[in-house]
């Protein structure tokens, strides 16, 4: 499921609008996050984080996480624009999660072959 994210030291924050993703995460908070950086077919890096997502509920935590996420992702319009409630306009129904990492792994290529990356 595509989502916006922000990494801050040990914390990973996820942003999305309320819908099927939030329903699924709330029902089963054990998640896997994959982040890729691709420069070409033989030049890429990938990190996979397995962990447990907890939804932020305190307004101060939500505001802080949203500020961090917006710093990295200057436009959140693709996710927000899809959240329409009726002809009157859009709902600001957002959800922010913090991932508590349990396992992390990564791979990278050097232009010829891929290898495990120490994380």
Z-matrix of the N, CA and C atoms (Angstrom, degrees):
N
C 1 1.435
C 2 1.525 1 108.54
N 3 1.293 2 119.84 1 118.35
C 4 1.467 3 120.95 2 179.15
C 5 1.530 4 111.10 3 -65.54
N 6 1.326 5 115.90 4 135.69
C 7 1.466 6 121.80 5 178.68
C 8 1.523 7 108.78 6 -148.82
N 9 1.312 8 115.90 7 157.23
C 10 1.459 9 121.11 8 170.72
C 11 1.519 10 107.76 9 -81.74
N 12 1.333 11 116.68 10 147.62
C 13 1.462 12 119.47 11 179.44
C 14 1.521 13 109.99 12 -142.84
N 15 1.331 14 114.61 13 164.67
C 16 1.461 15 121.62 14 173.52
C 17 1.519 16 107.39 15 -146.03
N 18 1.324 17 116.62 16 132.40
C 19 1.460 18 122.74 17 177.94
C 20 1.518 19 108.54 18 -104.83
N 21 1.325 20 115.60 19 124.61
C 22 1.464 21 121.23 20 177.25
C 23 1.523 22 108.02 21 -132.45
N 24 1.318 23 116.12 22 102.36
C 25 1.464 24 123.31 23 -177.18
C 26 1.529 25 109.98 24 50.86
N 27 1.319 26 118.36 25 -108.41
C 28 1.470 27 121.44 26 -177.85
C 29 1.525 28 112.89 27 -90.82
N 30 1.318 29 117.69 28 -10.77
C 31 1.463 30 121.08 29 -175.04
C 32 1.518 31 111.45 30 -100.72
N 33 1.327 32 115.28 31 138.48
C 34 1.460 33 122.35 32 173.12
C 35 1.520 34 106.40 33 -120.18
N 36 1.332 35 116.46 34 126.05
C 37 1.455 36 121.73 35 179.06
C 38 1.522 37 109.34 36 -108.77
N 39 1.318 38 116.42 37 138.90
C 40 1.461 39 122.85 38 176.66
C 41 1.517 40 108.87 39 -116.72
N 42 1.324 41 116.75 40 140.06
C 43 1.463 42 122.45 41 177.21
C 44 1.519 43 109.45 42 -121.97
N 45 1.314 44 116.07 43 136.56
C 46 1.455 45 121.62 44 171.92
C 47 1.523 46 108.32 45 -156.79
N 48 1.315 47 116.08 46 173.55
C 49 1.452 48 120.29 47 172.75
C 50 1.523 49 108.31 48 -97.54
N 51 1.318 50 115.62 49 155.93
C 52 1.458 51 121.18 50 -176.82
C 53 1.526 52 109.65 51 -64.97
N 54 1.318 53 116.13 52 134.06
C 55 1.458 54 122.46 53 -179.66
C 56 1.515 55 110.02 54 170.97
N 57 1.317 56 116.68 55 -147.11
C 58 1.467 57 121.36 56 -177.27
C 59 1.526 58 112.21 57 -61.76
N 60 1.330 59 117.98 58 -39.08
C 61 1.473 60 119.86 59 179.81
C 62 1.517 61 110.63 60 -59.83
N 63 1.335 62 116.17 61 -49.22
C 64 1.462 63 119.14 62 -178.19
C 65 1.522 64 110.93 63 -66.24
N 66 1.310 65 116.81 64 -37.09
C 67 1.468 66 120.33 65 176.51
C 68 1.526 67 110.12 66 -59.22
N 69 1.330 68 116.74 67 -47.12
C 70 1.467 69 121.22 68 -178.96
C 71 1.529 70 112.12 69 -66.86
N 72 1.329 71 117.62 70 -43.33
C 73 1.469 72 120.38 71 -179.57
C 74 1.527 73 110.58 72 -66.57
N 75 1.333 74 117.07 73 -41.37
C 76 1.463 75 119.76 74 179.11
C 77 1.529 76 111.12 75 -64.51
N 78 1.340 77 117.19 76 -34.59
C 79 1.467 78 121.16 77 179.16
C 80 1.521 79 111.91 78 -74.16
N 81 1.335 80 116.81 79 -33.99
C 82 1.467 81 121.46 80 -179.89
C 83 1.528 82 108.39 81 -143.31
N 84 1.338 83 117.81 82 92.69
C 85 1.462 84 120.64 83 -174.34
C 86 1.524 85 115.53 84 -75.67
N 87 1.331 86 118.52 85 -1.55
C 88 1.469 87 120.58 86 175.73
C 89 1.521 88 107.20 87 -75.31
N 90 1.336 89 116.80 88 114.77
C 91 1.463 90 119.58 89 -174.10
C 92 1.519 91 111.81 90 -129.29
N 93 1.323 92 113.67 91 166.64
C 94 1.458 93 123.00 92 175.01
C 95 1.526 94 106.55 93 -129.91
N 96 1.326 95 116.43 94 124.83
C 97 1.460 96 122.13 95 178.39
C 98 1.519 97 108.15 96 -111.53
N 99 1.324 98 116.70 97 127.15
C 100 1.462 99 121.21 98 175.56
C 101 1.520 100 108.31 99 -116.10
N 102 1.333 101 115.59 100 130.96
C 103 1.459 102 122.19 101 177.46
C 104 1.518 103 107.26 102 -123.75
N 105 1.334 104 115.95 103 132.15
C 106 1.464 105 121.16 104 -179.51
C 107 1.520 106 110.44 105 -122.76
N 108 1.313 107 114.94 106 147.35
C 109 1.462 108 122.59 107 169.59
C 110 1.521 109 105.38 108 -126.40
N 111 1.331 110 116.53 109 113.17
C 112 1.462 111 121.16 110 -173.41
C 113 1.527 112 109.33 111 -118.15
N 114 1.338 113 115.06 112 123.94
C 115 1.464 114 120.88 113 176.39
C 116 1.528 115 111.21 114 -109.44
N 117 1.310 116 116.55 115 -11.98
C 118 1.456 117 122.82 116 -179.63
C 119 1.512 118 108.88 117 169.52
N 120 1.340 119 117.62 118 173.04
C 121 1.461 120 121.00 119 -176.13
C 122 1.529 121 114.00 120 -58.08
N 123 1.322 122 117.37 121 -29.72
C 124 1.465 123 120.45 122 -179.22
C 125 1.527 124 112.72 123 -113.60
N 126 1.306 125 116.99 124 13.00
C 127 1.462 126 121.38 125 179.65
C 128 1.527 127 109.17 126 -135.72
N 129 1.328 128 115.99 127 92.41
C 130 1.454 129 120.77 128 -179.06
C 131 1.525 130 110.68 129 -152.29
N 132 1.331 131 114.04 130 162.82
C 133 1.463 132 122.13 131 173.42
C 134 1.519 133 107.62 132 -134.83
N 135 1.317 134 116.09 133 147.26
C 136 1.453 135 121.30 134 179.97
C 137 1.525 136 109.29 135 -143.19
N 138 1.313 137 115.97 136 136.82
C 139 1.462 138 122.23 137 177.23
C 140 1.519 139 108.12 138 -126.69
N 141 1.320 140 116.20 139 137.41
C 142 1.462 141 122.21 140 176.66
C 143 1.522 142 108.03 141 -121.39
N 144 1.326 143 115.61 142 128.60
C 145 1.460 144 122.39 143 178.24
C 146 1.518 145 107.99 144 -118.67
N 147 1.312 146 116.65 145 123.58
C 148 1.458 147 122.03 146 171.40
C 149 1.518 148 107.21 147 -102.12
N 150 1.319 149 116.57 148 138.87
C 151 1.453 150 119.22 149 -179.40
C 152 1.511 151 111.95 150 -175.60
N 153 1.310 152 113.91 151 -166.62
C 154 1.460 153 122.07 152 -178.26
C 155 1.529 154 108.02 153 -118.88
N 156 1.316 155 116.20 154 130.06
C 157 1.460 156 121.64 155 -179.69
C 158 1.522 157 110.11 156 -96.01
N 159 1.319 158 115.56 157 133.57
C 160 1.463 159 119.81 158 173.27
C 161 1.525 160 107.79 159 -122.64
N 162 1.321 161 115.17 160 131.90
C 163 1.462 162 121.07 161 -177.00
C 164 1.526 163 109.38 162 -77.47
N 165 1.326 164 116.25 163 131.48
C 166 1.457 165 120.37 164 177.73
C 167 1.522 166 109.47 165 -74.20
N 168 1.331 167 116.17 166 137.86
C 169 1.466 168 120.88 167 -179.11
C 170 1.523 169 112.91 168 -123.50
N 171 1.328 170 117.34 169 -23.78
C 172 1.470 171 120.85 170 179.46
C 173 1.528 172 109.26 171 -77.27
N 174 1.336 173 116.05 172 130.79
C 175 1.467 174 120.08 173 -177.33
C 176 1.525 175 112.32 174 -57.90
N 177 1.328 176 117.88 175 -38.84
C 178 1.470 177 119.66 176 -179.51
C 179 1.529 178 110.89 177 -65.54
N 180 1.343 179 117.77 178 -38.65
C 181 1.467 180 121.33 179 177.21
C 182 1.524 181 111.14 180 -66.44
N 183 1.334 182 115.96 181 -42.62
C 184 1.468 183 121.01 182 179.68
C 185 1.529 184 110.15 183 -63.32
N 186 1.338 185 116.71 184 -46.68
C 187 1.469 186 120.64 185 -179.58
C 188 1.522 187 111.25 186 -61.12
N 189 1.328 188 116.82 187 -44.10
C 190 1.464 189 121.09 188 -179.47
C 191 1.528 190 110.65 189 -63.70
N 192 1.336 191 116.80 190 -47.57
C 193 1.464 192 120.91 191 -179.75
C 194 1.528 193 110.74 192 -64.01
N 195 1.322 194 117.17 193 -40.35
C 196 1.466 195 120.57 194 -179.82
C 197 1.529 196 110.28 195 -64.18
N 198 1.323 197 117.01 196 -39.44
C 199 1.468 198 120.89 197 176.95
C 200 1.534 199 110.21 198 -60.28
N 201 1.329 200 117.40 199 -45.55
C 202 1.465 201 121.50 200 179.62
C 203 1.527 202 111.30 201 -63.46
N 204 1.317 203 116.42 202 -44.38
C 205 1.468 204 121.18 203 -178.63
C 206 1.531 205 110.16 204 -64.02
N 207 1.327 206 117.37 205 -41.97
C 208 1.468 207 120.65 206 179.53
C 209 1.527 208 111.90 207 -67.73
N 210 1.341 209 117.56 208 -29.37
C 211 1.464 210 120.67 209 176.09
C 212 1.522 211 111.09 210 -59.86
N 213 1.313 212 116.38 211 -41.73
C 214 1.467 213 121.74 212 -177.05
C 215 1.525 214 111.92 213 -85.88
N 216 1.310 215 117.31 214 -33.98
C 217 1.465 216 123.71 215 -177.41
C 218 1.526 217 107.05 216 -117.33
N 219 1.319 218 116.45 217 88.92
C 220 1.463 219 120.42 218 -170.63
C 221 1.520 220 113.92 219 -63.82
N 222 1.308 221 118.15 220 -22.65
C 223 1.460 222 119.69 221 174.67
C 224 1.516 223 109.24 222 -127.62
N 225 1.305 224 115.07 223 122.74
C 226 1.463 225 120.37 224 176.91
C 227 1.519 226 110.06 225 -104.16
N 228 1.327 227 117.03 226 15.58
C 229 1.458 228 120.55 227 -172.44
C 230 1.521 229 115.40 228 -60.71
N 231 1.345 230 121.83 229 -35.04
C 232 1.461 231 117.42 230 -179.65
C 233 1.526 232 112.73 231 -57.98
N 234 1.313 233 118.08 232 -42.98
C 235 1.464 234 120.44 233 179.75
C 236 1.522 235 110.92 234 -73.55
N 237 1.311 236 117.44 235 -44.08
C 238 1.458 237 119.97 236 -176.27
C 239 1.518 238 111.55 237 -69.47
N 240 1.328 239 118.87 238 -38.77
C 241 1.460 240 121.24 239 -177.31
C 242 1.519 241 113.49 240 -64.41
N 243 1.310 242 117.83 241 -20.28
C 244 1.461 243 119.95 242 -179.04
C 245 1.524 244 112.41 243 -85.58
N 246 1.313 245 118.16 244 -2.15
C 247 1.457 246 121.13 245 -175.70
C 248 1.523 247 110.01 246 -101.97
N 249 1.310 248 116.37 247 77.86
C 250 1.457 249 121.90 248 178.21
C 251 1.517 250 108.85 249 -103.25
N 252 1.334 251 116.34 250 137.13
C 253 1.455 252 118.76 251 179.89
C 254 1.520 253 111.88 252 -101.07
N 255 1.319 254 117.54 253 -32.40
C 256 1.459 255 121.34 254 178.64
C 257 1.524 256 108.46 255 -170.78
N 258 1.321 257 117.30 256 -168.84
C 259 1.459 258 120.48 257 -177.48
C 260 1.527 259 112.58 258 -69.21
N 261 1.317 260 117.37 259 -11.94
C 262 1.465 261 121.21 260 -179.67
C 263 1.522 262 112.70 261 -77.22
N 264 1.310 263 117.95 262 -19.64
C 265 1.459 264 118.58 263 -179.73
C 266 1.504 265 112.49 264 144.42
N 267 1.301 266 114.76 265 -160.55
C 268 1.448 267 120.00 266 -171.43
C 269 1.525 268 110.43 267 -106.32
N 270 1.290 269 115.18 268 148.15
C 271 1.456 270 122.26 269 173.96
C 272 1.523 271 108.32 270 -84.55
N 273 1.292 272 116.86 271 141.62
C 274 1.467 273 121.03 272 175.65
C 275 1.525 274 109.11 273 -95.01
N 276 1.301 275 116.55 274 42.26
C 277 1.462 276 122.28 275 -177.55
C 278 1.522 277 109.16 276 -81.68
N 279 1.328 278 115.79 277 93.67
C 280 1.457 279 120.37 278 -179.46
C 281 1.520 280 109.95 279 -111.09
N 282 1.315 281 115.27 280 162.08
C 283 1.466 282 121.39 281 175.26
C 284 1.520 283 107.63 282 -138.35
N 285 1.321 284 115.13 283 136.19
C 286 1.461 285 121.05 284 176.11
C 287 1.518 286 107.70 285 -125.97
N 288 1.321 287 114.86 286 132.11
C 289 1.462 288 122.07 287 -179.34
C 290 1.522 289 109.70 288 -118.04
N 291 1.322 290 115.13 289 151.24
C 292 1.464 291 121.86 290 170.56
C 293 1.525 292 106.02 291 -111.60
N 294 1.334 293 116.13 292 130.56
C 295 1.465 294 120.25 293 177.94
C 296 1.519 295 108.66 294 -93.71
N 297 1.313 296 114.99 295 129.23
C 298 1.458 297 121.67 296 171.89
C 299 1.522 298 105.76 297 -98.33
N 300 1.314 299 115.94 298 103.96
C 301 1.468 300 122.95 299 -172.44
C 302 1.526 301 111.06 300 -68.79
N 303 1.341 302 115.15 301 134.71
C 304 1.463 303 120.16 302 174.86
C 305 1.528 304 111.31 303 -114.09
N 306 1.328 305 116.18 304 -25.86
C 307 1.468 306 120.49 305 179.52
C 308 1.521 307 108.62 306 -153.71
N 309 1.327 308 116.25 307 141.06
C 310 1.458 309 120.77 308 178.81
C 311 1.524 310 108.60 309 -139.43
N 312 1.330 311 116.17 310 138.29
C 313 1.465 312 120.81 311 178.07
C 314 1.521 313 108.36 312 -146.08
N 315 1.323 314 115.84 313 162.69
C 316 1.452 315 119.17 314 -179.06
C 317 1.515 316 112.58 315 -154.60
N 318 1.322 317 114.67 316 160.92
C 319 1.468 318 122.26 317 176.34
C 320 1.522 319 107.37 318 -139.06
N 321 1.329 320 113.77 319 155.61
C 322 1.459 321 119.75 320 177.64
C 323 1.523 322 108.71 321 -148.22
N 324 1.319 323 116.42 322 160.61
C 325 1.460 324 120.64 323 174.21
C 326 1.514 325 109.02 324 -115.64
N 327 1.314 326 114.91 325 153.03
C 328 1.465 327 120.81 326 177.84
C 329 1.520 328 110.99 327 -110.64
N 330 1.321 329 116.48 328 15.23
C 331 1.452 330 120.76 329 -178.28
C 332 1.511 331 112.62 330 99.44
N 333 1.344 332 116.77 331 -14.31
C 334 1.460 333 120.94 332 -179.52
C 335 1.522 334 110.67 333 -124.65
N 336 1.323 335 116.68 334 -53.28
C 337 1.463 336 120.26 335 -177.74
C 338 1.521 337 109.68 336 -137.93
N 339 1.324 338 115.93 337 162.85
C 340 1.460 339 119.87 338 178.46
C 341 1.520 340 109.72 339 -96.31
N 342 1.319 341 115.42 340 157.14
C 343 1.456 342 120.40 341 -179.91
C 344 1.517 343 109.79 342 -149.59
N 345 1.342 344 116.30 343 156.23
C 346 1.463 345 121.21 344 174.46
C 347 1.504 346 107.81 345 -66.06
N 348 1.287 347 115.38 346 142.39
C 349 1.454 348 121.14 347 -179.33
C 350 1.519 349 108.66 348 -111.50
N 351 1.335 350 118.89 349 127.92
C 352 1.465 351 119.43 350 175.77
C 353 1.522 352 110.19 351 -66.21
N 354 1.304 353 115.77 352 134.25
C 355 1.463 354 120.02 353 -177.76
C 356 1.511 355 109.28 354 -121.30
